[in-house]
Amino acid sequence: MKQIFFLTLLITLTFTSYSQNPSGDCVGAIPVCKNVYNSPNPYLYSGEGFIYPEIDGIGLVSPEFMDCITLETDGVWYLFTIQESGNLRFTVNPNNDSDDYDWIVFDLTDRRCEDIYKYTKQYMISSNDFGDEDNIIVETGANSLISGGNAGNCNGPGDFNGPPYNDDIPVKKGGTYVLYLSNWSQSTSGFDIDFSASTAKLFDDVKPELYEMYGHTECNDNEIEVHFTEQIICNNITNNDFTVISPSGNILSIQSITSACSTSVGADKSNYFKLRLASPISETGKYTVKFVGNTSDACGNSVDKNTELIFNVNLYIHIWGDNILCENETGILHTSGEFDSYLWNTGETEKEITINKPGKYNVIVTKGACSVTDFHEVKSGIVDFTIGNDTVFCENEKIIIGTDFEADKYTWNNNETTNKITVDTSGKYILKLEKDGCQASDTVILTAKEIPYPDLGEDMYFCINDSVITSLKKDYESYLWNTGDISKNIKVFKTGEYILKVLQNGCFNNDTILIEELDLNFNLGNDTTIICSNVYKVLDPKIYDASYKWNTGDTSRTITVNEERIFILNIEKSICKSTDTITIEVKEAPTVYLGNDTLICLQDTAFYDAGAGNESYLWNTGNTEQSIKISEPGEYIVTVFKNTCQESDTVNVTRPKLDINIGEDINKCEGDTVNLSANFDADKYFWNTAETTKSISVHETGNYFLKITNTGCTNSDTLYVEFTPYPELDIQNFYQACLGATIHLEPVTDADYYYWNKDNTEAYLEFIENDTVNITAGIGNCKITREIELYFEECEPKFIIPNVFTPNGDGRNDYFTIKTEDVFEYKIEIFNRWGQKVYVSYELDKGWDGNANEKKQNPDTYYFIITHKFGYLTGHLNLFR
């Protein structure tokens, strides 16, 4: 088996000398620039190359071997630079059917060949070291069309873990991949490798470009590593093929160039180059690397000279330490990193310095030939601030004290914590600030003086056409009224709000008084006022919030009167008084009474009389007679007049609800029930069916009459109800026939109309296959529907077959004819005793006349075959003449 053979070969390989084969190493991989590669001289692809082992750096007997990692055995490497993404497919076909080749594909995008030794398993994306000890399977490769799409990407080892083909290998545009092909059999017969089935674009037609820096270059370094987008031929690269330009524009001298061509035996291509400068980098800033030489990739694409790499060289320095200094404190400043020298703007030359005051600090550091400066500012923790000056204020004022200085914390001696406070009392106020760990405070003393309190007394009144003088009892330093007066008291002639502002000890205060002019003149009405005996008059002076005294003894503002007498009212308010007198005369008013409200039936009338002895009458109907006759319900009002007085009465005339309606004529189907009902509640109901309920149910055709009685009145209504019978329908629910037959449906009915659910209104329908059909028949709105099931089945055919016929032209039995009722398609064939066909027919009504090819057949026994859709039938017949 393959596994045992491997262990034996492994010992042999340990002592084998390396063959001089560039393609036996990853760095000397063959670039794939065409679809098919042949190996007519297999010795070009043998040995392990100059670098061994490149695969499985963990150990030759590592467990990774069991995960289909094949080792190097007379192998060859192929290189891909993918131009368009897709699937990699390839086939390896040995020239000798007994040879066994294994393979691994590695992803080397942004990686190096020499790293495969350390990261074999990580870089591997597909591999196969399956082998058949009987040498039956010889081809291998990756192709989902062959593997079936379920082989995965790791097969082997040995002949237990197949198959020989892996699934497609997805590859990405711009990626770099290598295929290692191991000649497990160490054959000298060679092989073919074919990439033509790939959907990815493998062939390189793109110019290589400078791609990126590899690693980080700092000041005093003398090496720069650059990376091309793909491997280029490097065995003819010289120091003059690269140009390095400093930030100041100088071209730096290159002492040597190192690549795989110089470090790997047999290598002729590389995409990583190390440029060693003649002197270390001594300038910080932006550097430019250009390729100015002439070379190409493995497929002959020249390096693009228009590309360049830009990188920066810097010294990184940062001053760390205190940013804030409180009063009388010291701080520490120090630099990051280690440098050759330090120079602070204080004159000190140590990495760390001590400071005792705020200010701006900087340090210049040097390392080799490079130098850099960093700056740092230290600020004072708290600047001087004030919360205000000591202040004397009046006790009715509010004082705002505090500061606009931004701090982390504010604390007042009255426990408030805002930057400003509002106060209105005397005292000492202290604010303490905290900012960046530093503290400071300030104090202010506030003194409140007593303010004057002038008192003008209660609001005042003065009578109309009079005046009043204010009364301020206490003296003050000065006075100012809102009228402009500056005297202690003023004389007021009109209604208004009067404000006095006084000054005492430098403080002001004021008081307000409302002084109103009182007008108590009023009029209770005409000196002599006449009212009717049925009217009550309200006497109202319309003077409010005063004292009232009537000659009747009443003390309310208003009184209601209905008697003949003199009424006197005295009013007092504040210092003002007023009086008025009114004489009331009463005239007799008429009386009227129409009686109680009345109910009248339809066609009835009612009579109402307003009474005699009045001067005139006026009804709301416009009538001016003493009495009226009415026939319609409604509200009737009469007003009677006498002695310039009037009186009214109202009577309501109603009619009970009698608009009876039991509905329109009704048509229903026979067997239905119709409910008839009055449209409102009445006292009594009487139907022509002798029923006395509000609603009844009817089942028979006829006229229906309802009479109602409501509040002594009657009314009636009639309707006609007709019940239509359902139609008769003579047709079965189930029909059965043999396959090939026709079922004819034609109903017998007394309906006015009928229709089928097959969108058909014909009198009949024909069916030749299983189906379900509905028929609906109706008289008016009364319809019935029947579902009919149609079923066709295979029937055993029944034939009537004669065994003798005599085609002699006598009109009797001249034809051999078959009859059947169950078979609708058939074929009959008749043969003579030698097997010759003498007759064939597909028609039931056509028989054989005993002729064949227009020749009469001899009397004899003949054989027939009847073929139908259910099978066939054979027999014989006798022809006599």
SVG drawing of the C-alpha trace seen along z (x, -y; Angstrom):
<svg xmlns="http://www.w3.org/2000/svg" viewBox="-120 -120 148 146">
<polyline fill="none" stroke="black" stroke-width="0.4" points="0.0,0.0 1.0,-3.6 1.4,-4.4 3.9,-1.7 5.9,-2.6 6.1,-6.2 7.8,-5.3 10.4,-3.3 11.0,-6.1 11.3,-8.6 14.4,-7.0 16.0,-6.9 15.2,-10.6 17.1,-11.6 20.4,-10.6 19.6,-11.7 21.7,-14.6 19.8,-17.6 19.6,-17.9 20.3,-21.2 16.7,-21.9 15.4,-25.5 11.8,-24.4 12.2,-22.0 11.9,-25.0 9.1,-27.5 11.4,-30.4 12.1,-28.8 8.5,-28.0 7.4,-27.8 5.1,-30.7 1.9,-29.5 1.7,-31.4 -0.1,-28.8 -2.8,-26.1 -0.7,-22.9 2.8,-21.9 4.4,-18.7 7.4,-17.0 9.2,-15.1 12.4,-15.2 11.2,-14.1 14.7,-14.7 14.1,-18.4 11.5,-17.9 13.2,-15.6 14.8,-15.9 13.9,-18.2 15.6,-21.4 18.1,-23.5 15.9,-24.1 14.7,-21.1 12.3,-20.6 10.0,-23.4 6.9,-21.5 6.0,-20.4 8.6,-22.2 7.2,-20.7 8.7,-17.2 8.8,-14.6 6.6,-12.2 4.2,-14.9 0.5,-14.0 -0.1,-16.6 1.0,-14.0 -2.2,-12.2 -4.2,-15.3 -3.1,-14.9 0.1,-16.9 2.4,-15.3 6.2,-15.7 8.7,-16.7 9.5,-13.9 11.1,-14.7 8.6,-17.6 8.0,-20.6 6.5,-24.0 4.1,-26.1 3.3,-29.8 -0.1,-31.7 -0.8,-35.4 -4.6,-35.6 -5.8,-38.2 -9.6,-37.6 -11.3,-35.8 -12.9,-32.4 -12.1,-28.7 -8.8,-27.0 -9.1,-23.6 -6.3,-21.4 -5.5,-17.8 -2.3,-15.9 -2.0,-13.0 1.1,-10.7 2.7,-9.3 3.0,-6.0 -0.2,-4.5 1.7,-3.1 2.9,-6.5 1.5,-8.3 1.5,-12.1 0.4,-14.1 -0.1,-17.8 -0.7,-20.8 -2.0,-24.4 -0.7,-27.2 -2.1,-30.8 1.0,-33.0 -0.8,-36.3 1.3,-38.8 3.4,-35.9 6.9,-34.4 8.0,-31.0 10.3,-30.5 7.3,-30.8 5.7,-27.6 8.0,-25.6 6.5,-27.2 2.9,-27.5 2.3,-24.6 -1.1,-23.8 -2.2,-27.5 -1.1,-28.4 -2.5,-25.2 -6.0,-25.6 -6.3,-22.3 -4.3,-19.0 -4.5,-15.4 -2.1,-12.5 -4.6,-9.7 -3.0,-6.6 -4.2,-3.3 -1.9,-0.3 -3.3,1.5 -2.4,-1.5 -5.9,-1.7 -6.4,-5.4 -3.6,-7.5 -5.0,-11.0 -5.4,-13.6 -6.2,-17.3 -9.0,-19.7 -12.3,-19.8 -15.8,-19.8 -17.2,-18.6 -15.2,-15.4 -15.4,-15.1 -19.1,-15.6 -18.8,-18.7 -18.7,-16.9 -15.0,-15.7 -13.8,-18.7 -10.3,-20.0 -8.3,-17.4 -8.1,-13.8 -5.6,-11.1 -3.3,-9.6 -3.2,-6.2 -5.9,-4.3 -8.4,-4.7 -9.2,-8.4 -10.0,-9.2 -11.1,-10.3 -8.2,-11.4 -9.9,-14.6 -10.7,-17.5 -13.4,-20.1 -12.8,-23.5 -10.3,-25.8 -11.7,-29.4 -9.0,-32.0 -9.1,-35.8 -8.0,-38.5 -4.5,-39.8 -3.8,-36.7 -0.6,-34.7 -0.8,-30.9 1.7,-28.1 1.0,-24.5 3.5,-21.8 3.4,-18.6 5.1,-15.6 6.4,-12.7 5.6,-10.0 6.6,-7.1 10.0,-8.9 9.2,-8.0 11.2,-9.2 8.3,-8.9 7.0,-12.4 3.5,-13.8 1.2,-16.4 -0.5,-19.2 -3.5,-21.0 -5.1,-24.2 -7.5,-24.9 -10.7,-24.0 -10.2,-26.9 -12.8,-29.6 -10.3,-32.1 -7.9,-34.0 -4.5,-32.5 -2.2,-33.9 -0.3,-37.0 -0.6,-39.9 -0.2,-42.7 3.0,-44.6 4.6,-44.1 4.5,-47.2 6.1,-48.4 3.4,-47.5 4.3,-48.3 7.0,-48.6 7.8,-45.4 8.3,-46.2 9.0,-49.6 12.0,-51.9 13.2,-54.3 15.9,-56.9 19.4,-55.4 18.3,-52.3 20.3,-51.4 17.9,-48.8 14.7,-49.3 12.5,-46.3 10.2,-46.7 7.5,-44.4 6.4,-44.0 2.9,-43.0 4.4,-39.7 7.7,-37.9 10.1,-39.4 13.3,-38.0 16.0,-39.1 19.2,-37.4 20.2,-40.5 19.1,-43.2 21.9,-45.7 22.2,-48.5 21.4,-51.0 18.0,-49.5 16.5,-51.2 16.6,-54.9 16.0,-56.2 15.2,-59.9 15.4,-61.6 13.0,-64.3 15.5,-67.0 15.7,-65.6 19.1,-63.9 19.6,-60.5 20.8,-58.0 23.6,-55.5 22.6,-51.8 25.4,-49.5 23.7,-46.2 20.4,-44.5 19.3,-41.2 16.4,-39.0 15.6,-35.4 18.1,-35.3 20.9,-36.0 19.6,-34.1 18.0,-31.0 20.0,-28.5 18.6,-28.2 16.1,-31.0 15.7,-33.4 12.6,-35.3 11.4,-37.2 8.9,-39.9 10.7,-41.0 13.9,-43.1 16.1,-44.4 18.0,-47.6 21.0,-48.2 22.1,-51.9 25.7,-53.0 25.0,-55.2 22.2,-55.2 19.1,-57.3 19.8,-60.6 16.8,-62.7 13.2,-62.6 10.4,-63.1 9.0,-61.6 11.2,-59.2 10.6,-57.9 11.7,-54.5 11.6,-54.0 12.5,-51.1 14.4,-52.4 15.9,-49.1 14.8,-46.7 13.4,-43.3 10.1,-41.5 7.9,-38.8 8.1,-35.2 5.6,-35.7 7.6,-38.5 5.6,-41.5 8.1,-44.4 8.1,-46.1 6.1,-49.4 8.5,-52.2 5.8,-54.7 5.1,-53.3 6.9,-54.4 6.7,-53.8 6.4,-56.6 7.3,-56.1 7.9,-58.4 10.8,-58.3 10.2,-59.9 11.4,-60.1 8.5,-59.7 8.7,-61.9 6.0,-63.0 6.3,-65.0 4.4,-63.5 3.7,-65.0 1.7,-67.6 -0.7,-69.9 -1.8,-72.0 0.2,-73.5 -1.5,-74.7 0.1,-77.6 3.3,-76.6 3.4,-73.2 6.0,-71.4 5.5,-69.1 7.4,-66.5 7.9,-66.4 9.5,-63.5 9.9,-62.3 8.7,-59.0 11.3,-56.7 15.1,-56.5 17.3,-59.0 21.0,-59.9 20.5,-63.4 17.9,-65.8 17.8,-69.6 15.0,-71.4 14.3,-75.1 15.1,-75.4 18.7,-74.4 18.4,-71.0 19.6,-67.9 17.9,-65.0 15.1,-62.8 13.0,-64.1 12.8,-67.5 11.1,-69.1 9.1,-72.4 7.7,-74.8 5.8,-77.3 3.3,-77.3 4.6,-78.0 5.4,-76.6 8.1,-73.9 9.9,-72.1 12.6,-69.5 14.9,-68.7 15.9,-65.0 18.5,-63.4 19.1,-59.9 22.0,-59.3 21.8,-62.0 18.0,-62.7 16.4,-65.1 12.8,-66.1 11.1,-68.6 8.0,-68.4 6.1,-71.1 4.1,-71.0 2.2,-73.8 1.6,-73.8 -1.2,-76.1 -2.0,-77.6 -4.7,-75.7 -6.8,-78.6 -6.5,-82.3 -7.5,-85.2 -11.2,-85.7 -13.6,-87.9 -17.3,-87.5 -17.8,-91.3 -17.2,-94.3 -18.7,-94.8 -22.1,-96.4 -24.8,-98.3 -28.3,-97.8 -32.0,-98.3 -33.7,-95.4 -36.3,-95.1 -33.5,-94.6 -32.0,-91.3 -28.2,-91.2 -26.5,-88.8 -22.9,-87.8 -20.5,-85.2 -18.1,-84.7 -18.0,-83.7 -14.8,-81.7 -15.3,-78.1 -14.4,-75.6 -14.9,-72.0 -16.8,-72.7 -18.4,-75.7 -19.1,-75.8 -20.7,-78.8 -20.8,-79.1 -24.6,-79.0 -24.3,-75.5 -25.2,-76.6 -23.1,-75.1 -23.7,-77.4 -21.2,-79.9 -23.6,-82.8 -26.3,-83.2 -29.0,-85.8 -29.2,-87.2 -31.5,-89.8 -30.2,-89.7 -27.1,-91.1 -24.1,-88.9 -20.6,-87.6 -20.7,-85.4 -17.7,-83.2 -17.2,-81.2 -14.6,-78.4 -13.6,-77.1 -11.9,-73.8 -10.4,-73.3 -7.9,-70.6 -7.2,-69.7 -6.4,-73.4 -8.5,-75.5 -9.1,-79.3 -11.7,-81.5 -13.1,-85.0 -15.3,-86.9 -17.9,-89.7 -19.8,-91.5 -23.4,-92.7 -25.3,-95.1 -29.1,-95.7 -30.7,-99.0 -34.3,-99.3 -36.8,-100.7 -39.7,-103.1 -43.3,-101.7 -45.8,-104.5 -49.5,-103.8 -52.3,-105.6 -55.0,-103.6 -58.1,-101.9 -59.5,-102.8 -61.6,-105.9 -64.7,-107.4 -66.0,-110.9 -69.4,-112.0 -70.2,-113.2 -69.2,-116.9 -67.1,-116.8 -63.4,-116.0 -61.3,-114.2 -57.8,-114.7 -55.5,-111.7 -54.3,-111.0 -50.6,-110.0 -49.9,-110.2 -46.0,-109.6 -43.4,-112.0 -40.5,-111.1 -37.6,-112.8 -39.4,-113.3 -42.6,-112.4 -43.5,-111.7 -47.1,-110.9 -47.9,-109.4 -49.7,-112.6 -46.4,-114.6 -47.2,-116.1 -44.4,-116.1 -46.5,-117.1 -47.4,-114.7 -51.1,-114.7 -53.0,-115.6 -56.7,-116.6 -58.4,-114.2 -61.2,-115.2 -61.6,-112.1 -61.6,-108.3 -58.2,-106.6 -55.3,-104.7 -52.9,-106.9 -49.4,-105.8 -47.0,-107.5 -43.3,-106.9 -41.3,-108.0 -37.6,-108.3 -36.0,-107.6 -32.2,-106.9 -31.5,-106.4 -34.2,-103.7 -37.5,-104.0 -40.8,-102.3 -44.4,-103.1 -48.1,-102.5 -51.2,-102.6 -54.8,-103.7 -57.9,-103.5 -60.1,-106.6 -63.5,-106.4 -66.2,-109.0 -69.6,-107.8 -72.7,-108.5 -75.7,-107.4 -78.3,-109.0 -81.0,-106.4 -84.5,-106.2 -87.1,-103.5 -89.3,-104.4 -92.0,-107.0 -93.2,-108.8 -96.6,-107.2 -96.5,-103.7 -99.5,-101.7 -99.4,-97.8 -102.0,-95.1 -103.3,-93.0 -101.7,-89.9 -98.2,-91.5 -95.6,-91.8 -93.1,-94.6 -89.5,-94.6 -88.2,-97.9 -84.4,-98.0 -82.2,-101.1 -79.2,-99.4 -76.8,-100.8 -74.6,-98.0 -72.7,-97.4 -74.6,-100.0 -77.0,-100.3 -80.8,-100.1 -83.9,-101.2 -87.4,-101.0 -90.5,-102.6 -91.9,-99.0 -89.2,-98.1 -87.3,-96.0 -83.4,-96.4 -82.7,-94.5 -81.6,-96.2 -84.8,-95.1 -88.4,-94.5 -91.3,-93.0 -94.7,-94.8 -98.3,-94.2 -100.3,-96.7 -101.3,-100.4 -99.2,-102.6 -96.2,-104.9 -92.7,-103.3 -89.6,-105.2 -86.0,-104.0 -83.1,-105.6 -79.5,-104.6 -76.3,-105.2 -72.7,-104.4 -69.6,-105.7 -70.3,-109.5 -72.9,-109.7 -76.7,-109.4 -79.6,-109.4 -83.5,-109.0 -86.2,-108.2 -90.0,-107.8 -92.5,-105.9 -96.3,-105.6 -97.8,-102.3 -101.4,-102.1 -103.0,-98.6 -105.7,-97.9 -107.8,-94.8 -106.5,-92.2 -108.8,-89.8 -109.0,-86.0 -109.1,-83.1 -109.3,-79.3 -109.5,-76.9 -109.8,-73.7 -107.7,-70.5 -105.6,-69.2 -107.7,-67.1 -107.2,-64.0 -109.1,-63.7 -109.3,-60.8 -108.9,-61.1 -111.9,-63.1 -113.0,-64.3 -113.1,-68.0 -112.8,-70.0 -114.3,-73.3 -112.6,-75.9 -114.1,-79.1 -112.0,-82.0 -115.0,-83.4 -117.2,-86.5 -116.7,-90.0 -113.3,-90.8 -112.5,-93.6 -110.7,-91.5 -109.2,-88.1 -106.2,-86.8 -105.5,-83.1 -102.1,-81.9 -104.0,-80.6 -104.7,-84.3 -108.4,-84.0 -109.8,-86.9 -113.2,-85.3 -114.1,-84.4 -114.2,-80.6 -112.7,-78.4 -113.3,-74.9 -110.2,-72.7 -109.7,-69.3 -105.9,-69.0 -103.6,-68.3 -101.3,-71.0 -100.7,-73.7 -103.5,-76.4 -102.9,-79.7 -105.4,-82.5 -104.7,-86.0 -107.5,-88.2 -107.4,-92.0 -109.2,-94.3 -108.3,-97.6 -105.0,-97.6 -104.1,-94.4 -103.9,-91.0 -103.9,-87.3 -103.2,-84.1 -104.0,-80.3 -102.8,-77.3 -104.3,-73.9 -102.6,-71.0 -104.6,-68.9 -103.1,-65.4 -104.0,-62.6 -102.9,-59.0 -100.4,-57.3 -102.3,-55.5 -100.0,-55.4 -100.3,-51.6 -98.1,-49.8 -97.5,-46.1 -95.3,-46.2 -95.4,-45.7 -96.7,-42.6 -94.4,-39.6 -93.3,-36.6 -91.6,-33.6 -91.0,-30.0 -93.3,-27.2 -92.3,-26.0 -90.9,-29.3 -92.4,-31.3 -93.3,-35.0 -93.5,-37.2 -96.0,-40.1 -95.9,-42.8 -97.4,-46.2 -94.9,-49.1 -95.6,-50.5 -97.1,-49.5 -100.9,-49.9 -103.6,-49.1 -105.3,-46.4 -104.5,-44.3 -107.0,-42.2 -105.8,-40.1 -108.1,-38.6 -106.6,-35.3 -108.4,-36.0 -105.0,-36.5 -104.7,-39.5 -100.9,-39.8 -98.6,-42.6 -96.9,-40.0 -98.0,-36.8 -96.4,-34.1 -98.1,-32.9 -97.4,-30.0 -100.2,-30.2 -100.8,-32.5 -103.5,-35.1 -104.5,-38.7 -103.6,-39.6 -105.5,-42.4 -104.6,-44.1 -106.9,-46.5 -105.4,-48.4 -107.0,-50.4 -104.9,-53.1 -106.3,-55.5 -109.8,-55.0 -108.9,-55.5 -108.7,-52.8 -106.8,-52.2 -106.0,-49.3 -103.6,-48.0 -103.6,-45.1 -100.9,-43.1 -100.8,-40.1 -98.4,-37.1 -97.7,-34.6 -95.8,-31.2 -94.3,-29.9 -93.7,-26.1 -90.2,-24.7 -89.8,-23.0 -89.8,-19.2 -86.5,-17.9 -86.4,-14.3 -82.7,-13.3 -80.5,-10.8 -77.6,-11.7 -75.2,-9.1 -74.5,-7.7 -72.0,-5.0 -70.8,-3.9 -67.9,-2.0 -64.8,-3.9 -65.3,-5.1 -69.0,-5.5 -71.0,-8.8 -73.3,-9.8 -76.2,-11.9 -77.9,-14.2 -81.3,-15.7 -83.4,-16.7 -87.2,-16.6 -88.6,-19.6 -91.5,-22.0 -89.1,-24.9 -89.2,-28.3 -85.5,-28.0 -82.4,-25.9 -78.7,-26.1 -75.6,-23.9 -72.5,-24.9 -70.5,-24.3 -71.5,-27.8 -74.1,-26.0 -77.8,-26.6 -78.4,-23.9 -81.2,-21.4 -78.8,-18.5 -75.0,-17.8 -72.8,-14.8 -69.8,-13.5 -67.1,-11.0 -65.0,-11.1 -65.4,-11.2 -66.9,-14.5 -69.2,-16.1 -71.8,-18.5 -74.5,-20.7 -77.8,-21.6 -80.0,-24.4 -83.7,-24.7 -86.1,-27.5 -89.5,-29.0 -89.2,-32.7 -86.8,-33.1 -87.4,-29.5 -84.5,-27.3 -83.2,-23.8 -79.7,-22.5 -78.7,-18.8 -75.1,-17.5 -74.6,-14.6 -71.6,-12.3 -70.5,-10.7 -68.2,-7.7 -66.5,-5.8 -64.8,-2.4 -63.0,0.2 -65.4,2.9 -64.6,6.4 -65.5,6.3 -68.3,8.6 -68.2,9.7 -70.7,11.6 -68.5,13.6 -69.9,16.1 -67.7,19.1 -69.0,19.7 -70.0,17.4 -70.9,18.1 -69.8,15.3 -71.7,16.7 -73.7,13.6 -77.1,15.0 -77.7,12.1 -77.5,14.3 -74.5,14.6 -72.3,13.1 -70.0,11.2 -68.0,12.1 -69.2,9.4 -68.4,8.9 -70.8,7.1 -70.0,5.5 -71.5,2.9 -68.5,2.3 -65.5,1.7 -65.4,-1.5 -61.9,-1.3 -60.5,2.0 -58.6,3.7 -59.4,7.1 -56.9,9.1 -57.6,12.4 -54.9,14.9 -55.0,18.0 -53.5,21.2 -50.0,20.2 -50.0,17.0 -50.7,14.7 -52.9,11.7 -55.9,11.6 -58.0,8.9 -57.7,6.0 -60.3,3.5 -60.9,0.8 -64.7,0.4 -67.4,2.2 -70.1,2.0 -67.9,3.4 -67.5,7.1 -65.1,9.4 -66.5,10.4 -64.1,13.4 -61.9,11.6 -58.2,10.7 -56.5,8.5 -59.7,8.6 -59.5,12.4 -61.9,14.8 -60.4,16.9 -60.8,20.6 -63.1,22.4 -61.0,23.2 -60.4,22.4 -59.0,18.9 -57.6,17.4 -58.4,13.9 -56.9,11.5 -59.1,8.7 -57.0,6.0 -58.7,3.5 -57.6,1.0 -58.1,3.6 -56.2,6.5 -56.7,8.9 -58.9,11.9 -58.1,14.8 -60.2,17.4 -60.9,19.2 -63.7,19.1 -64.8,21.3 -65.4,20.0 -67.8,22.0 -69.0,21.2"/>
</svg>
